[in-house]
């Protein structure tokens, strides 16, 4: 498989699949302590009880690719199924729109992940609000006609000036230690950016109300700090969005992705396809598909003899109106499956009920 990587060199180095948390060293330790101190000062406090909807942030410690958007969408669907009225507040990374605004899936100016969430949650009456300034976005939501009981704050673990009731933290790396006959989870990180691919050190996990991991069966039920631990896995399938591909048709597949971790997408595509993948084009996360980039992509597909394309849902949101090539296109669709069905949903509903935020 030919790999064409359009991402900046620094991004490629930090996104290597073999990259593991490493000791930060003296300089890395100093930078990490500085970042921790700044965030501890900026990100603190809780809203007073009963003051508006329950605010729940979903974030991580690593730079991208940990599954924040799928977790937010899964939580929204689970909570809606429990009868909870809610909304999603996102920054809309990569968008030039300042907001706040209610995101429509067809709004090409909105953020790609914001549009994807708006599309997936359209049948739930859970609006997706994009606002570069989150406090302004929260104020916007509070003036909507239908008042939510709960607001999911996407990618907000490091957001200052926005007090929330609960912080859910998705871990990228951890190890399991055994204490007093019990397996306990401990978050692990390495050097923080620009020395490494981390937003902050593992000390940032102390601010979390609960931890989320993508792991195998029987994960620890709590961390060394006593936080509950919830686990999920990913279920993927291919969905046709352009043209027709029959199982008996011989195809030479090309992959296009503009995500933080293309290696994971490529591995999933290999599992789903039973025919050769001849090309993988790795664009930067939240890629803007200009005419120049599209020409490069099609040129590479022609040169490798690719007869069909597989891309991500997030990328097809942007490519759909621009793509003029007649070759079949499939998207790799992913569903998130909780290790213990509804455990996190029930935990959130219980806290909502005990908070006095539920609207009768």
C-alpha positions as CSV (number, residue, x, y, z in Angstrom):
1,X,0.0,0.0,0.0
2,X,1.3,3.4,-1.0
3,X,1.1,6.0,1.7
4,X,1.0,9.7,0.8
5,X,1.1,11.9,3.9
6,X,0.1,15.6,3.6
7,X,0.4,16.3,7.3
8,X,3.1,18.6,8.8
9,X,6.2,16.8,10.0
10,X,5.6,17.6,13.7
11,X,2.1,16.1,13.5
12,X,3.4,13.0,11.8
13,X,6.0,12.4,14.6
14,X,3.4,12.8,17.4
15,X,0.8,10.7,15.6
16,X,3.0,7.6,15.1
17,X,1.2,4.4,16.2
18,X,4.3,3.2,18.1
19,X,4.5,6.4,20.1
20,X,4.3,5.5,23.8
21,X,4.3,7.7,26.9
22,X,7.9,8.4,27.8
23,X,9.4,10.1,30.9
24,X,9.4,13.9,30.1
25,X,13.0,14.6,31.2
26,X,14.0,17.8,33.1
27,X,12.7,20.3,30.4
28,X,9.6,18.3,29.8
29,X,8.9,18.0,33.5
30,X,9.3,21.8,33.9
31,X,7.0,22.5,31.0
32,X,4.4,20.0,32.3
33,X,4.4,21.5,35.7
34,X,4.0,25.0,34.2
35,X,1.0,23.8,32.1
36,X,-0.5,22.0,35.1
37,X,-0.2,25.2,37.2
38,X,-1.9,27.3,34.5
39,X,-4.7,24.9,34.0
40,X,-5.3,24.4,37.7
41,X,-5.7,28.1,38.1
42,X,-7.9,28.5,34.9
43,X,-10.1,25.4,35.2
44,X,-11.6,25.3,38.6
45,X,-14.9,25.7,40.4
46,X,-18.4,24.2,40.0
47,X,-21.7,25.9,39.3
48,X,-24.0,26.4,42.2
49,X,-26.6,23.6,42.7
50,X,-29.8,24.0,40.8
51,X,-28.4,26.8,38.6
52,X,-29.6,25.8,35.1
53,X,-28.9,22.6,33.3
54,X,-26.3,20.0,34.4
55,X,-23.0,20.8,32.6
56,X,-20.9,17.8,31.7
57,X,-17.6,18.1,29.8
58,X,-16.1,15.4,27.7
59,X,-12.3,15.8,27.1
60,X,-9.0,14.2,27.1
61,X,-5.3,14.7,27.9
62,X,-3.9,13.9,24.5
63,X,-3.8,15.9,21.3
64,X,-6.7,14.5,19.3
65,X,-7.9,11.1,18.2
66,X,-9.1,9.8,21.5
67,X,-12.8,9.5,20.6
68,X,-14.4,12.6,22.1
69,X,-16.9,13.1,19.3
70,X,-18.1,9.5,19.2
71,X,-18.4,9.4,23.0
72,X,-20.5,12.7,23.0
73,X,-22.8,11.3,20.3
74,X,-23.2,8.0,22.1
75,X,-24.0,9.7,25.4
76,X,-26.5,12.1,23.7
77,X,-28.3,9.1,22.2
78,X,-28.3,7.2,25.5
79,X,-29.5,10.2,27.5
80,X,-32.2,11.0,25.0
81,X,-33.4,7.4,25.2
82,X,-33.7,7.9,28.9
83,X,-36.0,10.9,28.3
84,X,-33.4,13.6,29.1
85,X,-33.7,16.9,27.2
86,X,-30.2,18.1,26.2
87,X,-27.9,19.9,23.9
88,X,-24.2,19.7,22.8
89,X,-21.9,22.7,23.0
90,X,-18.7,22.5,20.8
91,X,-16.0,25.0,19.8
92,X,-16.3,24.0,16.1
93,X,-12.6,23.5,15.6
94,X,-11.5,24.4,12.1
95,X,-14.4,26.7,11.4
96,X,-14.1,30.4,10.6
97,X,-17.5,31.0,12.3
98,X,-17.3,32.6,15.7
99,X,-20.8,31.8,16.7
100,X,-22.8,31.0,18.8
101,X,-25.1,29.3,16.3
102,X,-27.2,26.2,16.0
103,X,-25.3,23.9,13.6
104,X,-27.1,22.6,10.5
105,X,-25.5,19.6,8.8
106,X,-25.5,21.4,5.4
107,X,-23.7,24.5,6.8
108,X,-20.4,24.1,5.0
109,X,-18.9,26.9,7.2
110,X,-19.5,25.1,10.4
111,X,-16.9,22.7,11.9
112,X,-16.7,19.2,10.4
113,X,-17.3,17.4,13.7
114,X,-20.1,19.9,14.7
115,X,-21.8,19.1,11.4
116,X,-21.4,15.4,11.9
117,X,-22.9,15.6,15.4
118,X,-25.8,17.7,14.1
119,X,-26.5,15.2,11.4
120,X,-26.4,12.2,13.8
121,X,-28.4,13.8,16.5
122,X,-31.0,15.5,14.2
123,X,-33.8,13.0,15.2
124,X,-33.3,13.5,18.9
125,X,-34.2,17.2,19.3
126,X,-30.7,17.7,20.8
127,X,-29.3,20.8,19.1
128,X,-25.6,21.2,18.5
129,X,-24.4,24.7,19.3
130,X,-21.1,25.9,17.9
131,X,-19.3,28.8,19.8
132,X,-15.7,29.7,19.8
133,X,-16.3,31.3,23.2
134,X,-17.9,28.6,25.3
135,X,-19.4,30.9,28.0
136,X,-21.2,32.8,25.2
137,X,-22.4,29.6,23.7
138,X,-23.8,28.5,27.1
139,X,-25.6,31.8,27.5
140,X,-27.0,31.3,24.0
141,X,-28.4,27.8,24.9
142,X,-30.0,29.2,28.1
143,X,-32.0,31.6,25.9
144,X,-33.3,28.8,23.6
145,X,-37.1,28.2,23.7
146,X,-36.7,24.5,24.7
147,X,-34.5,24.5,27.8
148,X,-32.2,21.5,28.2
149,X,-31.7,19.5,31.4
150,X,-28.2,18.6,30.5
151,X,-25.5,20.0,28.2
152,X,-22.6,18.0,26.9
153,X,-19.5,20.2,26.5
154,X,-17.4,18.6,23.8
155,X,-13.6,18.9,24.2
156,X,-13.8,21.1,27.3
157,X,-11.5,19.5,29.9
158,X,-8.9,22.3,29.5
159,X,-11.5,25.1,28.9
160,X,-11.3,27.9,31.4
161,X,-14.0,30.3,32.5
162,X,-16.7,27.6,32.2
163,X,-17.6,26.0,35.5
164,X,-19.3,22.6,35.1
165,X,-20.8,20.0,37.4
166,X,-19.0,16.9,36.0
167,X,-15.9,16.3,33.9
168,X,-15.6,13.0,31.9
169,X,-12.1,12.3,30.8
170,X,-11.2,9.9,28.0
171,X,-7.8,8.4,28.5
172,X,-5.3,7.7,25.8
173,X,-2.9,5.7,27.9
174,X,-2.9,4.1,31.3
175,X,-1.6,1.2,33.3
176,X,-3.2,-1.0,35.9
177,X,-1.8,-1.5,39.3
178,X,-2.9,-3.9,42.0
179,X,-3.5,-2.6,45.5
180,X,-5.1,-4.4,48.4
181,X,-6.2,-7.2,46.1
182,X,-7.9,-4.8,43.7
183,X,-7.0,-3.8,40.2
184,X,-6.9,0.0,39.9
185,X,-6.3,2.2,36.8
186,X,-3.8,5.0,36.8
187,X,-3.5,7.5,33.9
188,X,-0.2,7.8,32.1
189,X,1.1,10.7,29.9
190,X,4.4,12.0,28.6
191,X,5.9,15.3,27.5
192,X,3.3,18.0,26.9
193,X,3.2,20.0,23.6
194,X,5.4,21.2,21.9
195,X,7.7,18.6,23.4
196,X,5.2,15.8,23.0
197,X,1.7,14.8,22.0
198,X,0.0,15.7,25.4
199,X,-2.1,18.7,26.4
200,X,-1.2,18.3,30.0
201,X,0.3,15.7,32.3
202,X,-1.5,12.9,34.1
203,X,-2.1,15.2,37.0
204,X,-4.9,16.7,34.9
205,X,-6.9,13.6,35.5
206,X,-7.4,14.6,39.1
207,X,-10.0,17.2,37.9
208,X,-12.1,14.4,36.3
209,X,-15.3,13.1,37.9
210,X,-15.1,9.8,35.9
211,X,-12.6,8.2,33.5
212,X,-13.4,6.6,30.1
213,X,-11.1,4.1,28.3
214,X,-11.2,2.2,25.1
215,X,-10.2,-1.2,26.4
216,X,-10.8,-4.9,26.5
217,X,-13.1,-6.9,28.8
218,X,-13.1,-6.6,32.6
219,X,-11.4,-3.2,32.9
220,X,-10.9,-1.8,36.5
221,X,-14.0,-0.3,37.9
222,X,-12.2,2.6,39.5
223,X,-8.9,4.6,39.4
224,X,-6.3,4.9,42.1
225,X,-7.9,8.3,42.9
226,X,-11.3,6.6,43.4
227,X,-13.0,7.8,40.2
228,X,-15.3,5.4,38.4
229,X,-14.0,3.9,35.2
230,X,-16.2,3.2,32.1
231,X,-15.0,1.3,29.0
232,X,-16.1,1.2,25.4
233,X,-15.1,-0.6,22.2
234,X,-15.7,0.4,18.5
235,X,-17.9,-1.4,16.0
236,X,-17.2,-0.5,12.4
237,X,-19.0,-1.1,9.1
238,X,-18.8,0.1,5.5
239,X,-21.7,2.2,4.1
240,X,-22.0,3.1,0.4
241,X,-22.6,6.8,-0.3
242,X,-21.8,6.9,-4.0
243,X,-22.1,4.3,-6.8
244,X,-22.6,0.6,-6.2
245,X,-20.0,-2.0,-5.1
246,X,-20.9,-5.6,-5.3
247,X,-19.1,-8.3,-3.3
248,X,-18.1,-10.1,-6.5
249,X,-16.6,-6.9,-8.1
250,X,-12.8,-6.7,-8.1
251,X,-11.7,-3.3,-6.7
252,X,-8.5,-1.6,-5.9
253,X,-9.2,0.6,-2.9
254,X,-7.9,4.0,-2.0
255,X,-8.3,5.5,1.5
256,X,-8.6,9.2,2.3
257,X,-8.7,10.5,5.8
258,X,-8.3,13.9,7.5
259,X,-8.2,12.7,11.1
260,X,-5.8,12.8,14.0
261,X,-4.9,9.1,13.8
262,X,-5.2,7.7,10.3
263,X,-3.4,4.4,11.3
264,X,-6.6,3.3,13.2
265,X,-8.8,4.1,10.3
266,X,-6.5,2.2,7.9
267,X,-6.5,-0.8,10.2
268,X,-10.3,-0.8,10.4
269,X,-10.6,-0.5,6.6
270,X,-8.2,-3.5,6.2
271,X,-10.5,-5.5,8.5
272,X,-13.7,-4.6,6.6
273,X,-12.3,-5.0,3.0
274,X,-11.3,-8.3,1.5
275,X,-9.6,-6.7,-1.6
276,X,-6.3,-4.9,-2.0
277,X,-5.8,-1.4,-0.6
278,X,-3.4,0.3,-3.0
279,X,-3.3,3.8,-1.6
280,X,-3.8,5.7,1.7
281,X,-3.8,9.5,1.6
282,X,-3.4,11.1,5.0
283,X,-4.5,14.7,5.3
284,X,-4.2,16.8,8.4
285,X,-6.9,16.6,11.0
286,X,-10.0,18.8,10.1
287,X,-8.6,19.1,6.6
288,X,-10.0,21.7,4.3
289,X,-10.5,20.0,0.9
290,X,-9.4,22.7,-1.5
291,X,-9.5,22.2,-5.3
292,X,-5.7,21.9,-5.2
293,X,-5.9,19.1,-2.6
294,X,-8.6,17.3,-4.5
295,X,-6.5,17.4,-7.7
296,X,-3.6,15.8,-5.8
297,X,-5.9,13.1,-4.4
298,X,-7.4,12.2,-7.8
299,X,-3.9,12.2,-9.4
300,X,-2.7,9.7,-6.8
301,X,-5.7,7.5,-7.2
302,X,-5.2,7.5,-11.0
303,X,-1.5,6.7,-10.7
304,X,-2.1,3.7,-8.4
305,X,-5.1,2.4,-10.4
306,X,-7.6,2.9,-7.6
307,X,-11.1,2.0,-8.6
308,X,-13.0,2.9,-5.4
309,X,-12.6,5.1,-2.4
310,X,-13.1,4.6,1.4
311,X,-13.2,7.6,3.7
312,X,-14.4,8.6,7.1
313,X,-17.9,10.0,8.0
314,X,-16.1,13.2,9.2
315,X,-14.4,13.6,5.8
316,X,-17.4,12.8,3.7
317,X,-19.3,15.5,5.4
318,X,-16.9,17.9,3.7
319,X,-16.2,16.0,0.5
320,X,-19.8,15.1,-0.5
321,X,-20.6,18.4,-2.2
322,X,-17.1,18.7,-3.8
323,X,-16.5,15.2,-5.1
324,X,-17.0,14.9,-8.9
325,X,-15.2,11.6,-9.5
326,X,-17.5,8.8,-10.6
327,X,-15.8,6.0,-8.8
328,X,-17.7,4.3,-5.9
329,X,-17.3,5.8,-2.5
330,X,-17.8,4.1,0.9
331,X,-17.6,5.6,4.4
332,X,-16.3,3.7,7.4
333,X,-19.1,4.1,9.9
334,X,-18.3,3.6,13.6
335,X,-20.6,2.8,16.5
336,X,-19.5,3.0,20.1
337,X,-20.4,0.0,22.3
338,X,-20.1,0.4,26.1
339,X,-18.5,-2.6,27.9
340,X,-21.3,-2.5,30.6
341,X,-24.4,-1.4,28.7
342,X,-25.9,1.9,30.0
343,X,-23.6,2.0,33.0
344,X,-22.3,5.5,32.3
345,X,-25.8,6.7,31.2
346,X,-27.3,5.5,34.4
347,X,-24.5,7.1,36.4
348,X,-25.2,10.5,34.7
349,X,-29.0,10.2,35.1
350,X,-28.5,9.5,38.8
351,X,-26.4,12.6,39.2
352,X,-28.9,14.6,37.2
353,X,-31.7,13.4,39.4
354,X,-29.8,14.3,42.6
355,X,-28.7,17.7,41.3
356,X,-32.1,19.2,41.2
357,X,-31.6,20.3,37.5
358,X,-34.4,18.1,36.1
359,X,-37.2,20.2,34.6
360,X,-40.7,18.8,35.4
